[in-house]
Amino acid sequence: MDLAPDDAVALSTFYDSLQSLNDFVKDWWAREGQLPVNIFNSILHSADRSLEAALVCIERFDLDRQFPPHVAALGDISSRIKKSQSSAARTAEVHIARVEAKAKAEKTAALGQRRR
């Protein structure tokens, strides 16, 4: 099948993003000294890039129309990806807030100990 150049670029971008995410997940444990929050954020960011690239491909190849959901209440592929992205954004916000609160509490505790 011959693809238009823009279609080939869209597919290549999508598959490259998946490969990048796969490579990161395979060796995340080998990142000695890296903060867990940074690892978590990197995975979320890579997954979001893959989902963005998937949305481009879904639109280019009209996949929502070609592959409607088996159960209409689930929504089409695009809407499910957008829901996933929204959920991931909320998760990231909560995670960052938790990390910042912990850091603040640790700093406050350290200051309290110095004053004694």
Phi, psi and omega per residue, in radians:
M1 nan 2.240 3.096
D2 -1.531 2.321 3.122
L3 -1.932 2.545 2.997
A4 -1.117 2.621 -3.114
P5 -0.922 -0.756 -3.137
D6 -1.142 -0.611 3.091
D7 -1.174 -0.744 3.120
A8 -1.095 -0.703 3.118
V9 -1.131 -0.744 3.135
A10 -1.065 -0.803 3.124
L11 -1.137 -0.749 3.130
S12 -1.081 -0.737 3.109
T13 -1.077 -0.766 3.128
F14 -1.082 -0.892 -3.111
Y15 -1.148 -0.627 3.072
D16 -1.098 -0.692 3.140
S17 -1.153 -0.661 3.095
L18 -1.156 -0.720 3.131
Q19 -1.130 -0.714 3.115
S20 -1.083 -0.789 3.110
L21 -1.099 -0.780 3.116
N22 -1.016 -0.809 -3.132
D23 -1.095 -0.728 3.141
F24 -1.126 -0.801 -3.118
V25 -1.117 -0.654 -3.133
K26 -1.082 -0.632 -3.043
D27 -2.086 0.360 -3.133
W28 -1.062 -0.605 -3.112
W29 -1.173 -0.391 -3.107
A30 -1.457 0.071 -3.106
R31 -1.574 1.185 -3.091
E32 -0.992 2.358 3.096
G33 1.487 -0.138 3.137
Q34 -1.426 2.387 -3.141
L35 -1.170 2.423 3.113
P36 -0.969 -0.621 3.136
V37 -1.102 -0.618 3.120
N38 -1.222 -0.672 3.094
I39 -1.110 -0.823 3.129
F40 -1.022 -0.818 -3.128
N41 -1.130 -0.642 3.111
S42 -1.130 -0.732 3.124
I43 -1.139 -0.794 3.113
L44 -1.041 -0.754 -3.120
H45 -1.125 -0.771 3.139
S46 -1.130 -0.714 3.120
A47 -1.120 -0.715 3.129
D48 -1.124 -0.702 3.088
R49 -1.064 -0.709 3.115
S50 -1.125 -0.720 3.130
L51 -1.162 -0.665 3.080
E52 -1.082 -0.760 3.119
A53 -1.140 -0.634 3.100
A54 -1.109 -0.727 3.127
L55 -1.053 -0.674 3.105
V56 -1.085 -0.785 -3.134
C57 -1.160 -0.703 3.134
I58 -1.043 -0.735 3.129
E59 -1.217 -0.804 -3.104
R60 -1.045 -0.698 -3.049
F61 -1.793 0.169 3.066
D62 0.920 0.784 -3.042
L63 -1.262 -0.497 3.102
D64 -1.078 -0.669 3.127
R65 -1.321 -0.707 -3.097
Q66 -1.234 -0.511 -3.097
F67 -2.263 1.270 3.133
P68 -1.163 2.742 -3.124
P69 -1.158 2.580 3.084
H70 -1.192 -0.538 3.093
V71 -2.131 1.996 -3.031
A72 -0.973 -0.579 -3.106
A73 -1.119 -0.378 3.125
L74 -1.261 -0.452 -3.086
G75 1.499 2.916 -3.138
D76 -1.365 3.087 -3.078
I77 -1.029 -0.786 -3.115
S78 -1.061 -0.789 -3.113
S79 -1.164 -0.601 3.110
R80 -1.204 -0.661 3.086
I81 -1.127 -0.771 3.141
K82 -1.098 -0.657 3.068
K83 -1.121 -0.721 3.111
S84 -1.093 -0.736 3.123
Q85 -1.118 -0.711 3.115
S86 -1.114 -0.758 3.112
S87 -1.108 -0.734 3.127
A88 -1.126 -0.672 3.114
A89 -1.120 -0.745 3.102
R90 -1.123 -0.719 3.114
T91 -1.072 -0.768 3.129
A92 -1.097 -0.731 3.124
E93 -1.064 -0.796 3.137
V94 -1.129 -0.751 -3.130
H95 -1.088 -0.816 -3.137
I96 -1.117 -0.744 3.109
A97 -1.058 -0.717 3.135
R98 -1.127 -0.764 3.137
V99 -1.127 -0.755 3.132
E100 -1.138 -0.695 3.115
A101 -1.131 -0.713 3.116
K102 -1.119 -0.775 3.128
A103 -1.096 -0.708 3.126
K104 -1.135 -0.767 3.127
A105 -1.098 -0.718 3.113
E106 -1.139 -0.699 3.120
K107 -1.152 -0.747 3.113
T108 -1.093 -0.752 3.133
A109 -1.121 -0.701 3.130
A110 -1.150 -0.707 3.099
L111 -1.129 -0.686 3.112
G112 -1.106 -0.649 3.127
Q113 -1.241 -0.607 3.136
R114 -1.152 -0.595 -3.083
R115 -1.285 -0.302 -3.105
R116 -1.333 nan nan
